[in-house]
Amino acid sequence: MLTDDASSAIEQVDTIASPDGRLDPEEAAGRTQAKERFRDAFGRLPDREREIAVLLYVKHLTLAEIGDVLGVSESRVCQIHGQTKRKLRTALDEDAALFHLVA
């Protein structure tokens, strides 16, 4: 036993024996690493691309609404968004195996 507290010991055994991959220390480390690499790649994007991504994925605005906010067409927002996804995919290509862990 690692501790005198019985409930803590049970929790540790349950975590080690669990088939739930989210509790696996290696997978947890991989998720953390993948998130850090994504944040780094996202931080290197131009301001406008980051702003569109935040409005789309965090604020849940539509492409048309983002266009209104930025003063550009919905089509232009779509183009910039596509460009952003390509840049991130390229920047993170070598880490693709890690990203199944983040989901």
C-alpha positions as a LaTeX table, in Angstrom:
\begin{tabular}{lrrr}
\hline
Residue & $x$ (\AA) & $y$ (\AA) & $z$ (\AA) \\
\hline
Met1 & 0.00 & 0.00 & 0.00 \\
Leu2 & 1.13 & 3.48 & $-0.82$ \\
Thr3 & $-0.94$ & 5.14 & 1.84 \\
Asp4 & $-2.66$ & 4.45 & 5.13 \\
Asp5 & $-5.96$ & 5.81 & 3.85 \\
Ala6 & $-8.03$ & 2.84 & 2.65 \\
Ser7 & $-10.16$ & 4.83 & 0.19 \\
Ser8 & $-7.03$ & 6.28 & $-1.40$ \\
Ala9 & $-5.53$ & 2.80 & $-1.76$ \\
Ile10 & $-8.69$ & 1.53 & $-3.47$ \\
Glu11 & $-8.71$ & 4.50 & $-5.81$ \\
Gln12 & $-5.08$ & 3.86 & $-6.77$ \\
Val13 & $-5.77$ & 0.18 & $-7.47$ \\
Asp14 & $-8.87$ & 1.08 & $-9.49$ \\
Thr15 & $-6.87$ & 3.59 & $-11.51$ \\
Ile16 & $-4.06$ & 1.16 & $-12.25$ \\
Ala17 & $-6.42$ & $-1.70$ & $-13.18$ \\
Ser18 & $-8.94$ & 0.41 & $-15.08$ \\
Pro19 & $-9.50$ & $-0.28$ & $-18.79$ \\
Asp20 & $-10.36$ & 3.42 & $-19.15$ \\
Gly21 & $-7.46$ & 4.82 & $-21.17$ \\
Arg22 & $-8.04$ & 8.29 & $-19.75$ \\
Leu23 & $-6.63$ & 7.05 & $-16.44$ \\
Asp24 & $-3.46$ & 5.60 & $-17.98$ \\
Pro25 & $-0.46$ & 7.76 & $-17.00$ \\
Glu26 & 1.18 & 7.37 & $-20.42$ \\
Glu27 & $-1.96$ & 8.46 & $-22.22$ \\
Ala28 & $-2.41$ & 11.37 & $-19.82$ \\
Ala29 & 1.16 & 12.49 & $-20.51$ \\
Gly30 & 0.54 & 12.16 & $-24.25$ \\
Arg31 & $-2.61$ & 14.27 & $-24.01$ \\
Thr32 & $-0.75$ & 16.94 & $-22.06$ \\
Gln33 & 2.08 & 16.96 & $-24.57$ \\
Ala34 & $-0.32$ & 17.13 & $-27.52$ \\
Lys35 & $-2.20$ & 20.04 & $-25.97$ \\
Glu36 & 1.05 & 21.92 & $-25.35$ \\
Arg37 & 2.17 & 21.43 & $-28.95$ \\
Phe38 & $-1.21$ & 22.57 & $-30.24$ \\
Arg39 & $-1.10$ & 25.70 & $-28.05$ \\
Asp40 & 2.39 & 26.45 & $-29.34$ \\
Ala41 & 1.36 & 26.02 & $-32.99$ \\
Phe42 & $-1.82$ & 28.04 & $-32.41$ \\
Gly43 & 0.21 & 30.82 & $-30.78$ \\
Arg44 & 2.37 & 31.13 & $-33.90$ \\
Leu45 & $-0.64$ & 31.82 & $-36.13$ \\
Pro46 & $-1.28$ & 35.39 & $-37.28$ \\
Asp47 & $-3.65$ & 37.37 & $-35.05$ \\
Arg48 & $-6.52$ & 37.33 & $-37.55$ \\
Glu49 & $-6.40$ & 33.54 & $-37.92$ \\
Arg50 & $-6.37$ & 33.06 & $-34.15$ \\
Glu51 & $-9.26$ & 35.51 & $-33.80$ \\
Ile52 & $-11.35$ & 33.62 & $-36.35$ \\
Ala53 & $-10.63$ & 30.30 & $-34.65$ \\
Val54 & $-11.61$ & 31.68 & $-31.26$ \\
Leu55 & $-14.81$ & 33.22 & $-32.61$ \\
Leu56 & $-15.69$ & 29.98 & $-34.37$ \\
Tyr57 & $-14.71$ & 27.34 & $-31.82$ \\
Val58 & $-14.92$ & 29.18 & $-28.49$ \\
Lys59 & $-17.62$ & 31.78 & $-29.07$ \\
His60 & $-19.51$ & 29.48 & $-31.48$ \\
Leu61 & $-20.25$ & 32.21 & $-34.02$ \\
Thr62 & $-21.19$ & 31.27 & $-37.56$ \\
Leu63 & $-18.93$ & 32.16 & $-40.48$ \\
Ala64 & $-21.42$ & 34.89 & $-41.47$ \\
Glu65 & $-21.41$ & 36.35 & $-37.94$ \\
Ile66 & $-17.60$ & 36.31 & $-37.87$ \\
Gly67 & $-17.59$ & 38.11 & $-41.22$ \\
Asp68 & $-19.84$ & 40.81 & $-39.76$ \\
Val69 & $-17.58$ & 41.19 & $-36.72$ \\
Leu70 & $-14.43$ & 41.45 & $-38.86$ \\
Gly71 & $-15.96$ & 43.42 & $-41.72$ \\
Val72 & $-15.26$ & 40.78 & $-44.37$ \\
Ser73 & $-17.44$ & 38.38 & $-46.33$ \\
Glu74 & $-18.48$ & 34.96 & $-45.08$ \\
Ser75 & $-16.54$ & 33.52 & $-48.00$ \\
Arg76 & $-13.35$ & 35.28 & $-46.89$ \\
Val77 & $-13.78$ & 33.95 & $-43.34$ \\
Cys78 & $-14.15$ & 30.47 & $-44.81$ \\
Gln79 & $-10.94$ & 30.93 & $-46.83$ \\
Ile80 & $-8.99$ & 32.14 & $-43.80$ \\
His81 & $-10.36$ & 29.29 & $-41.70$ \\
Gly82 & $-9.27$ & 26.74 & $-44.30$ \\
Gln83 & $-5.83$ & 28.33 & $-44.42$ \\
Thr84 & $-5.62$ & 28.17 & $-40.62$ \\
Lys85 & $-6.50$ & 24.48 & $-40.55$ \\
Arg86 & $-3.86$ & 23.72 & $-43.20$ \\
Lys87 & $-1.20$ & 25.62 & $-41.26$ \\
Leu88 & $-2.03$ & 23.81 & $-38.03$ \\
Arg89 & $-2.16$ & 20.44 & $-39.77$ \\
Thr90 & 1.26 & 21.07 & $-41.31$ \\
Ala91 & 2.75 & 22.34 & $-38.05$ \\
Leu92 & 1.40 & 19.35 & $-36.13$ \\
Asp93 & 1.80 & 16.67 & $-38.79$ \\
Glu94 & 4.64 & 14.93 & $-36.99$ \\
Asp95 & 2.50 & 14.82 & $-33.85$ \\
Ala96 & $-0.55$ & 13.30 & $-35.54$ \\
Ala97 & $-0.29$ & 10.11 & $-33.49$ \\
Leu98 & $-0.67$ & 12.14 & $-30.30$ \\
Phe99 & $-3.89$ & 13.81 & $-31.32$ \\
His100 & $-6.05$ & 10.75 & $-31.06$ \\
Leu101 & $-5.32$ & 11.01 & $-27.34$ \\
Val102 & $-6.73$ & 14.52 & $-27.00$ \\
Ala103 & $-10.22$ & 13.74 & $-28.24$ \\
\hline
\end{tabular}
